[in-house]
Amino acid sequence: MKRWCLSDSVRLWCLVSILGCLSAVAIQPVWAGIKPIGEKHEVQSQENFQPLLARKIRQLSEIERPSTSAQMLVQSPAPQTAPSSEVVQVTGVKANPTDKGVEVILQTTVGEQLQITNRSTGNSFIADIPNAQLSLPSGEAFTFRSDKPVAGITEITVINFDANTIRVTVTGEAGVPTVELFDSPDEGLIFGITTATTSAQQPQQQNPTPPAAPLPLPRGGEGSPQPETPSAEGDEPIELVVTGEQDGYRVRDSSTATKTDTPLRDIPQSIQVVPQQVLRDQQVNRLEDALRNVSGITPATGIYGLLNTFNIRGFSTAEGNILRDGLRDSNSGGIIELPNIERVEVLRGPASVLYGYGNPGGTINLVTKQPLREPFYFIDATIGNYDFYRGAIDLSGPLNNSKNVLYRLNAAYTSSGSFIDFFDSDYLGISPILNFAIGKRTNLTLEGEYVDTNNEWYAGVPAIGTVLPNSNGEIPRTRNYGEPSDYIDQSVSRIGYRLEHQFSDNWSLRNAFRVTFIRYTDNITIPISLRSDNRTLNRLYREYDTGNFDDYVLTTDLVGKFSTGSIEHQLLVGVDLGRYSTRIAINSAAAAPLDLFDPVYNRPLLNPLTRSSDLNNIRDSLGIYVQDQVTLAENLKLLLGLRFDAFEQRNENLLRDTKINQSGDAFSPRLGIVYQPLPPISLYASYARSFTPTIGNAFDGSVFQPERGTQYEVGVKADLNDQLSATLAFYNLTRSNVLTTDPLNPGFSIQRGEQRSRGIELNVGGEILPGWNIFAGYAYTDAQITKDEDDRLADNLLNNVPEHAFNLWTTYQIQKGDLQGLGFGLGFFFVGERQGDLANTFEVPSYLRTDVAIFYTREQFRVALNFKNLFDVEYFENAFNNVRLFSGQPFTLQGTLSWQF
């Protein structure tokens, strides 16, 4: 294969990226304030520069307009009709109480171009606005929701129903509300809503006054700003601005699959989002607990935050399979706690077309909490059994009066014991973010994070004596076969920036950079094998001598919208660069064997420590990709993508004084189609490929080709109602070019292995009834080895992959009465039996775990009790090999107090 060198291209692209960033910052500095997606956003176009909440907005009675009913406006042609290829951008949503009820304003300068179709269903008035989208100036989408804004109205929602339609839904308590539509040149499209109650009372009101309390803000996560209470005289108009709402158990949009904010129903691939409210209700602190809610994901190795990897659709995650805000996170196998994480998004199947190298099972994207425009202060304290103590703070708001400099600070400290012998842990995490609005169209975010963890070591327990019989007895699940002096220390430092500039309403540039420094040290004792007496465990002691892992990532994306005739396009063109370097030095020695049933610890080593490994590795990578989201018709969409990757790796063995230089390249395509025969139904099909660099040489000196993943997927996505959605997916995924042992040349490998996974996944999430939420999934996975070096393992099942697994989490919160705010949660997590190794020599049993939660929320105060593994079921999470199985968590009780002010 021809050698490919990155050095010249790296220098050139770095220069181009820096120049592009500088030019973007220099374009038209006009003040603006933007709050990122995932929180409640407020957008200001400060042409006259007035704070939005202080600006007087005219009420319906103050606007001169014809008396036009909603039905009349629907049936009459609009004065101007927007061309079908143009999508009108609605940049904000406001809700104002009126003497007749409430008015909802869709902010846009071209309200007269919007055509509306409406209908009534039950007690709901539903208006669809085609050729329009809720969108921030940065191109991000948002949603709006208000529960019980005034008497007689149950709920108001404004959402992106699909890529070209806004849906406004107004639900009345006793019947369909009366809705009048008006266009205001200064404000936008106005929905004047009158309830049956207020209509009946209107003739009697001689001097109407504003309500005594402001409209309640839509329910949100921790970042929900609180409304101000109006004066008693009611002189000042009440105005609520709520944009950017991603609320509840249902998330409608995601950026992980396309790098653009796209409705999930328009993505031809299965994606599941674990939102903030689920994380809060379950009191989730670590990534492995969040992923219990995602069907088709099981732990692959490790437990309790130690060297965690996960199986997605049968294949283990690797270095490139975990992202943080869309950038590769090199701490993919370490401890990942979630104090600064807003939500967890999981894209199933290959994702190399956008993110480069990675195993084909799926990609996990951790979306961080972003600064808020309104002051927000949150403290949280948790205490539980096994000496669990945790405290966290979340602070955010503006740093100046013009609100063009925002901050957010998340910090958490955890100290925990365990049911396992001498296994304690400590965690400290600090995450500051600064956001600068540099002009009307430019936004700069500076991010940092520091994480320090100190853990004792849990080595696991053998299969014989736990899941397999042992004539000597049964091994207690609390037993630790490491040493009391074993420990793991790790620190992670991240620093980076994100720069976004919008050239026009349709074209924008994004540039992001992050560098991660990981320092890792361990002194641990590892079980190696079990002797024939089935009670004596051979062990190895190692000292991981300050491993250094440095990861640099730079990416630039150009995003634009345009039309070719009646066909609409959203184009993404991007380039990313990466450098990943490691230095690993290991000393090891034979440790004293241990009696499983009568262990004696702290015995001397059997031989002196010697240097067993000393490696220095550097990998440079370059990726160029293009993606086109094509709207052929309102109900027919295509997703086309292609990426070229090139990498160069230098491996140096300092112990043997050898060097290996290797380079390679790969193309990764993706093709998908979405057809929507009815507005709530999306039928999709997709094809995608992935690659993973395979470093090394065969016996004949030939260079290994990258591993490849190939997936075919079809499915259906359905909106069961406005607040509840479901996805059903069928897939066939093949992993090829897998390294296997060379049967003719010991110590070498050949690329003849192949593995295949196929299955079915069903996911449901959202609100069934007011206050009743559900988040559930089921996965059937048939994952096996299809080719081996001599077919010795062919047809064997992949290890740690259950054939059947399901999860169900549901909560109900009382909506009215004396017990309003009291809620309950119930969860079931089932994992079927799975193989403990590739040779299929033993099985890890199935288990069903039950979790329960009780919580009470009143104004800014929340108290919760979480019961995990309520019935104290004994189970195993996964198996590393036949002497290292990891016990599941027993009954655990945690109580949490939270206060937002």
N, C-alpha and C positions, 0 to 999 in steps of 0.2 A: 504494500500500500504506500502511496506517495506520502512523504512526510509533510505535515502542515504546520507552519510556524505562526504563532499569534503575535509576536512581539511588535512588528511594525503596525499591524492592524489595531492592536491595543492602544498604542501611542496615538494613532490617528483618531480613533473613536473617542478617546478621552478628551482630545483637543476639541473635537466637534461638539461633544456634550457640554463642555465647560463654556464654549462660546455661545451655544444655544441657550444655556441657562442665563448667562449674563445679558443676552439680548432680550430674553423674555422679561427679566426683572426691569429692564430699562424702558419698557413700553408703557406710556401713559399712566403715570401714578395717580390714580383717583381713589379716594377712600372708599372702602367697602368692607363689610363684615360678613363672614360666612361661617356657619357652624356645620361641621362635617356630618356625613350620613351616619345613622345609627342612634342619633340623639334628636331632640327637638331642635330644629334649625330655625333661624330667623335671618332673613336676607334683606339688606338695605341697599338701594340704589341711591347714593347720597348726592344727587344732583343739586338739591337745595340744602343738603346736610341738616336734617332734623332727626333727632332720635325717634325711631319709629313708634315706640310706646308713648311718647309725649305728643305726637302729632295728632291733631284733631281730625277724626274721620266723620264725614257727614252721615247722619242716620238716613233711613229710607225716606222719612218725611221731608228731609232737606233737599232731596235731589228731584229736580224737575224731570218727569218722565211720563210717558203715556201710561194709562191704566191698562196694562197688558197682562193677561193671565198666562200661566205656564202653558196651558193648552193652546192659547192663541199664538204664542211665540213659536211653539213647535210647528204649528201648521202654516205659519206665514214664512215666506222666504226671507232670509237675512239680507240686509242691504248689500253686503259684500260677502262673497263666498270664497273661502280660502281654497286655493288649488289643492287637489288631492295629494300632491306630492309634498306640500308644505305642512309641517306639524307645528301648531301654535304652542309656544312655551308658556306655561303658567308658573310664575316664579314665587308665588306665595299664597297662603290661605289664611283668611282672617274670619273671626266669628264675633259679632257684636250683638248684644241684647238690644231689643227695641221695645216700644210700648205695645207692639202686637205679638211679639215672640222673639225671633232671632233672625239675623241676616248673616249669610255666609258669602264672602267675597273671594272670588278667584282672581288674583292679581295678574293682569295682562294688559298690554297697551293696545291689543287688537281684539277686544272682546266682541266687537260687532261682527267679526269674521267667524265666530263660533256658531255652529248649527247644533241643535239639541234635539234628541228624541227621548221621550219619556214614557213611562208606564207605571202602573200601580200593582203591587203584589202584596196581598194581606194588608198590613198596616203601613207598608213602606211605599214612599214615592221614590222612584229610581229614574235618574236622568243620565244618559250616555252622551258624551261630547266627543264625536269623532275628530280625528286629525288634531289632537291636543294631548299634551303630556305635562304632568307635574314635574318640574325640573328646576334645580338650583342653577345659578349662573355658571357654576363649574361643570354642569352637565349631569350632576347626580340627581336621582329621583327621590321623592319622599311621599309620605302618606299623612292623612289627617284623620283624627277621630276625636269625637267629643261625646261622652256619656251623660245623658240626662241634662242637657244644657239649660233647659227651662221646663216648667211644668207642661206636661202633655207631649213632650218629645223624649223618646227613649234613647235615640242615638243618631248622630250625624257622622257620616264617613265620606271622605274624598280620597279616591285611590286611582292609581294607574291600572285600569282594568286589563289592558294589554299595551303593546308597544305604540299604539296609535289612538288610544281611547281613554278618556277620564270618565270615571263613574262617580256620581254623587248620589248617596242614599240617605233619605230622611225617614226615620221610623217613628210613628206616633204611638202613643199608649192606647188610645181608644179607637183610632181610625187613621185613615190617610190624612196627613197634614195638607193644608192649603199652601201652595207654593207659587209665588210670582217671580218672574225673571226680568231683570233690568240690566241695561248696559250703561256704565258710567265711564266717560273718557278718562277721568282722573283715577279711578280705582280698579275697574275691570268688570267682570260679569258678576252680578249680584243675585243671590237667591233670597227672596224675602219669604220667610216661613212663618205661618200663622197656625196655631193649634186650634182645635175645636173649642177648647176651654176659653182661650183668649178671644176668639171670634165672638163667642156668646156674650162675653163681658164687655166687649169694646164699646157698645152704645152707651153704657152706663159710666164710662170713664171720661169725666170732663177734663181733668188735668192729669194725664198719665205721667207717671214718674218711672225712672229706671228701676230695675230690680234692686233689692237690698244687698244682694251679693253678686259678685262677678260670675260669669260663666265658668264652670269647672274646666280645667285643662284636661285634654285627653289623657287617659291613663298611660303612664310611661314607665321606664326603668328608673334607675337611680338618678339619672340626669334630668328628670323632669323639672323645669323651672316652676316656681310657685307664683300664682297671680297675686297682684296687689289688691287689697281691699279698697273699694272706692269710698269717697267721703260720704258722710251721712246726708249731705245736702244733695248729692247726686249731680253736682254741677258739671263734673268732668265726664266725658263719654268713656265707656269701658271698651277697651280693645284688647283682644287676645290674638297673638300671632303664634301660630303653631305650624312649623314646617319641619320636615325631616323625621317624622314619627315612624319608628320601627318598633311595633308594640306587640305584646301578647305572645301567644304560643305559635302564631303563624307569621312567617316572614315571607314577603312577596317578591323581594328582589335580592340579587346577589351579584357580586363582581368577580367571584373566584373563577367561574367557568369561562368568562369572556374578557375579563379585565375592563369591562364596561358595566355600568349598573343596568342589569337586564332582568325583567320579570322571570321568575323561575319557570313559568309556564311556556316561555319562549326559548328555553334552553334545551337542546336535543340530547341531554345527558342527565343522569340522575344526580341530584345534588340535595343535600339535607343540611339545614341550619339549626343549630341548638342556640336559641335566643337567650338574652339576659334573664328573662323572667323564669325560664326553666332552671338556669344555673342558680338563681336566687332561691326558688322554691325548694330545690333539692339540697341547698347549701353545699354546692360543688366548689371545691378549692383546687382540685388537680385535674389535669387533662384526662387521665384514665377514667375518672368518674363522669366527666362530661360525655365521653364517647360511649358510655353504656346506653345512651339514648339514641345511638345511630345503629340501625340494623346493618348486619354484615361486617361489623368491626368487633374483633376480640383481641385481648392482649397476646402478643407473640412471645416476648421474653420479659422477665423482670416483673416487679410489682412494687407498690408503694413509692412510686417515683424514681426507682433505681433502674437506670438503663432501660427505660421503657421503649418498646417498639410495638406496633400494632399490625394485625392482619386485616387487610381490607380486601374483600372479595377473594380471600385465600392467600394473598401475597403480602409479605411483610413490608412495612414502611422502611425506607432507607434515608440517607442524608438529604435527598432532594424532595422528599414527600411531605415535609412540614414547612409551611410558610407562615410568615408573620406580616400581615398587611400586604400580602401578595409578593413578598420578597423571601427568598430561601432563608430558613432558620437553621443554622448549623447545629443547634443544640437539640437535634431531633431525637436523640436517644437518652437525654438527661432528664433531670427533674423539671417539669413544666407546671408551675402553679399559675392561677388565673386572676390575681387581684386587679390587673389592668386590662383584662380581656372583656370586651363587650359581647361577643358571640363567637361560636366555633362553627365554621363552614366546612363541609366535607363533600368534595367532588369525587364521585366514584368513577373508576376507570382511568385510562391514560390521560396525562395532562402535559406531556412534553411539548405539545404545540405552542404553549405559552410560557412554560416554566423550565424547560430543558430536561436534564437527566433526572430520572426517578423510576422506581419500580411501578408496574402498571396497575396495581390494585386500586389506588386512589390517592388523593391529596388532601391534607388537612390544613386549613387556613385559619390562623388565629387573628381575629379582627380586634384591634385595641380600642380602648376608650379615648375619645378625642375631646379637646377643650370646648367649653360651653360659653355662650354669650352672656348668660345670666349667672349671678353668684350661686354656687352650689357647694354644700358642705355635707359630708356624709361620714359617719363613724360606725364601726361595726365591731362587736366583741363576741367571741364564741368560746365556750368551755364544754368539754366532754369527758367521757371516761377514758381510761388509759392515758391520763395526764395530758389531755389535749387542751392547749390554750392558743388562741389566735386573736390578733387585733389588726384592724385595717382602717385606713382613712382614704377618702376620695374627695379632693378639693378642686374646684374649678371656678372660672369666671374671667372677667376682663381685668386688665392691668392698667387701663387708662379710661378716661371718660368717653372717648370716641369709640371704644370697644373694637379697635382694630388690632389690638394685641391681647391675645387670650392665653390662658395657661391651664394646665391640668396636672395634678400631682396625685399619684396613687402610691401607697406604701403599705406593706403588710409584714407582720412577724408571726411566725408559727413555731411553737415548741410542742413536741408530741412524743409520748411514749408509744408502746405497742403491746399487743398480746403476745408477741414473739420475745423470747428471752434476749436480754441485753441488745435491744434494737430501738434506739431513740433517734430523733432527728430534729434539726433546727433549720428554719428558713427565714431569710430576710430579703425583701425585694423593694426597690425604690424606682419609680418610673415617672420622671418629669417630662412634660411636653410644652412647647411654646408655639403659638400660631400667630403669624403676622399677615395682615391684609395689606399687601404692598400695591396699592392702587385698586382700581375698580375690577380688574380682571386677573390679578396675580395674587397668589397665596403661597406662603412659605411656612413649613412646619419643621421645627427642630425637635428631635426625639432623643431621649437617653434612657438607659435602664441599667441597673446594677442588681445582681442577684448573688447571694452568698448562701450556700447550703453546707451543712455538716451532718453527716449521717453515720450511724453504726452500720454494720454489714449483716445482711440476711442471705444465707447461702442456699436456702431451699432444703427440702427433705427428699430422701430416696422414694422411688415408686414401691419397692418391696418394703412392706410395713405400713403403707398408706393405702394406695389404690390396688396393690397386689398383696396376697397373704405372705406373712413372715412367721415361721415356726417359733421365733423368739418373742413374738408379741407385736403389739401395735405401737407405732411411733406417735407421740403426742404432737398435735399441730402447733404447739407453742415452742417446739424444740428448734434451736439454732445450732447448726453444725459448723459455724465459723468460730472465731475466737472473741472473747469479750473486748480485747484490745483492737480489733479490726475497725477501720474507719474509712470513710470517703469524704473528701473535701473538694468542693467545686465552686468556682466563681465565674460569673458570666457578665461581661460588660458590653453594652450595645450603644452605639451612637450613630446618628444619621440625620438625613433631611429628606423632605418631599417638597418639590416645587411644582406648582401648577399654574399655567398661564392660558387664558382663553383669548385667542386671536379674534374670534367672532362668535356669533351664536352657534356656529356649526363646527368650528375647528379649535382644538386645544392641544397643548403640549404638556406632558408630565415627565418629570425627571426625579429620580429617587436614588439615594445612596445610603448604604449601611455597612458598617464594619462591626464585627463581633469578635471579641477576644474571650476565649475560654481557657481557664487554668484548672487542671484536674490532677488530683493526687489521691492514691489509695494505698492502703496496706491491708490486704484481705487474704483470707484462707478459703480456698475453693475446693469443694468435693470433686474427686476425680473418678473413683470407681468403688464398687462394693465387693469385698472379698467373698469367697465361696461360703463362709460361715453365715452370711447374710446379717452380720452385725458389726463388722469392722469396716470403717470407711477410710479409704486412702484419700489424702488431701495434699494440695499444693499451696504454698505460701508465696505471694508475690508482692512486690513494691512497685507501683506505677509511679515512676519518678518524674513528677511535675510535667505531665503532658500538656503541650501548648497547641491550641487549635485557633487559627486566625482565618476569618472568612470575610472577604470583601465582595460586595455586590453593587453594581451600577446598572441602572436601567433607564431607558428613555422611550416614551411612547408618544406617537402622534395619532390623535383621534379626530375623525371628521365625518360629517354627515352630508350626503349629496344624493342627487337623483339622476337616473338615466331614463328619461321618459317617465313612465308610471312606476318604475321600479326604484325603491328606496334602498340606500346603502348606509351602513355605519362601518367605516373603515378604521382598522387599527394596524399601524405599522410600528414595529419596535425593534430595539437592539438592546441586548444586555451583555455585560462583561462580568466575569467572576474570577476570583483567585481564592483557593482554599489550600492552606498549608498546615501541616501537622509535624510535631516532633514528639516521638514516643520512645521512652527508655524504660525498660522493665528489668528488674532483678527478681530472681525466683529461687526457691529451694523446696525440697520435700519437707512437708510438715508432718508432725507426729500423727499417726492414725488415731481414730476416735471410735469408741464403742457407742453405737447408736442408742443403747438402752441404759448405759452407765457412763456417760461422757466425763472425761477428766480434761479440763482445759489448762491453758498456760504451760504446756510442756515445750521443751526446747526443740528447735528444728533438727532434722535428721542430718543435714549437711549445710555447709556455709552458703550464703547468698552469692549467686553469680549473675553476671549480666547475660540475660537470655534474648534480649531484643533491643535494638537501637536503630530507629528508623527516622528518616527525614523525607517528607513527601510534599510536593507542590503540584497543584493542578490549576491550569489556566483554562478558561472556557469562554467562548464567544457564541452568541445566539442571535440570529436574525429571523424575524417572524412577521407574517402578515395575516390578517383575519378580516373577513368581510361578512357582516350580518346583513343579509339581503331580504327585503320584504317584497316578495313578488306580488302578493295581494294581501288584503287585510287579514286573511286567515291562512296564509301560506308563506312560510319563512325558511330561508336557508342559512346555514352556518358553514363557512368555508375557511379553512386555515392551513397554513404550511409554515414549517420552521426548518431552518438549517442550523445545526450545531457543529462546532469544531472544538476539540479539546487537545491539550498537550499536558502530559504528566511526567514528572521527574521523580523517580524513586531512588533514594540513597540508603543503602544498608551500611551503617557505620561500623557495625560489628564485623561484617564480612568484607568491608571495603569494596563494595560493588555498587554500580549505578545502572539504572535502566531508564531510558527515555522512550516515551511512547506517545503517539498522537493518533487521532481518529476523527471521524465526522459521521453525521447521521442526518437524514431527513425524517421529519415527523409530521404527517398530514392528519387532518381531521375534516370530516364531512358530516353534516347533519341536516335533517329536514324536520319541520314542525308543521302539521296540518291541523287546523281547528275547525271541525265540521260544525260545532256549536260554540258560542262564546265561552262557556265554562269548561270545554273539553279540548285538550291538546294531545294529538297523536304524534309520536316522534320516532325517528330512527337515526342511528349514527354509526360512524366508523372512525376509529382513532388508533394511532400507534404511539408507542413510547420507546425510549432507549435508556440504557444504563451503561456507562463505561465499564469494560471488563479489562483490568490491567494484568498483564503477564504474557508469557510466551509458552507455546506448546513445546513438546520434546524436539520437534524438527525446526524450532526457531521461529515459526510463523506467529504473527501477532494475533491476539484474540480480537474478534469482532465484538462490538457492543451487544449486550443482551437486548432483545426486542420484545415489546408487548403489542399485541394486536387484539382489539376488541370490536365486536359487533353488538349493538344494543338497540332494542325497541321497547317502547313503553307508552303509557298513557298518564297524563296529568289532568286532574279534575278538581274544579272548585265546587265542593259540595254545597257550600253557601258562601256568603260574603266573608265569613270568618273561618272557614274550615276547608282544607284542601287535602288531596291525597295523590300519591304517585305510585304507579305499578310499573316495574322494570323487569325485563328479561335480557340476559346478557350471555355472551360466550367470549371468554378472554383466554388468550394463549400467550405463554411466556416461552420464548425460544432462545437458542444460543446459551443455554444454561451450562455452567461448568460442571463436569463430572470427573471422577477419578479415571486416569488413563490406566487401563488394565494391563498394558504391556510395558509401561514405563513408570514404576513406582516413584512418587514424588512429583509427578507432572499431572496436568489436567488436559481434558479435551472438551470441545464444545459440541456435545451431542445430546445434551439434556433438553427436555421439553416438558412443560407443565401446563395444565389446562384447568380453568375454573369456569363453571357455568352455573347459573342460578336464577332465582326470582327474588325480588325485593318489593315489599309493600310498606309505605310510610303514610301516616295520617297525622296531621297537626292542626291545631287551631282551637276555636271556641265553639262548643256545641250549643250551649245556651248561655245567656248572660251570667257570668261568674263561673261557668263550668268549662274547664279547659282539658285538652287531651293531647298527648304526644306519644305516638306508638309506632311500632314497626315490627316487621317479620322478615326473616331472610332464610331462604333455602340455598345452600351452597354445596355444589358437587365439585370438589377440587382434588385433583390427583396428578400423579406423575404419568406422562404418556410415553416418554422415551428416556432411556438410561444408557450408560455405556455398554452394558451387556444385557439390558432389560431385566436385571435382577430386581430392580425396584419398580418396574413398570406396573401400572395399575394400582400402586399403593396410594393411599390417601395422604394429602399434605397434612403435616402436623399442626396442632393447635387451631384447626379449622372445624367448627361444628357443622353438621349437616343442617340442623335446625336451630334457630335462635329467634327469640322475640323479646320485645320490651314494651311496657305499657306504663305510662305515668299520667295520672289525672288528678286535677285539683278542683275544688269547689269553694268559692268564697261567698258568704251570705251578703246579699246586696242591699237589704233594707231592714229596718226594725232595730230593736235593742242590741241584737248581736251582729249588726252590720260590721264587716271587717274581719270577722272570724272565718278562718278557712281550714280546709283539710286536704291532704294529699295522700295518694296511694299509688305505689309502684310495684310492678312485677318484672323481674329480669330473669329470663330463662336462657341457659346456654346448654346445648345438647352435648352428648359425649363426643370426644375428639381424640385423635391419635396423639400419642406423646412423643413420637419421633418419626422420621421418614421411613424407617424400617418397619413401622407399625408393630412393634413388639409389645406395646401396652397401650391401654386407653385411659384417658382422664375422664372420670364420670361426669354426667350431666348434673345440673343443679338449678333450683328455682329460688331466687332471693326475693324477699318482700321488704319494701321500704314504706315508711309511713311518716307523714309530716302533719303538724298542727301549728297554725300561725295566726296571728292577730295583728291587723294593721289599723291604726287610728291616726289620722292626720300624718304627722311626720315621724311617728314612732312605730316600730315593728318588733314583735317578739315571736320567736319560732322555736319549736322542738322538732328535731329530725331523728327518727328511729331507723337505723340502717341494719339490714339483715335481722328483722324483727324476731324471727323464730330461731335465730342462732344456728342456721344451717351450716354444716361443715362442708366446705367445697374447696376446689383448687382452681385458681385462675388460669394457669398454664403450666407447661413443662418445658424446661430448657433441654434436658436429657433425662435418662432414667435414674439419675441420682440427684436431680435438682428440680423438684416440683414446688410451686409457690402457693402457699395456703391463702384462701380468701379471707376477707375481713369477717370476724364474728359479730355478734350483736354490739352495736355502737349507738350511743346516745349523745347528741350534741344540742346544746341550747344557745341561741343567738339573740342578742339585743342589737337593734339598729336604730339610728337616729339621724334624720335628715333635717338640716336647718339652713 
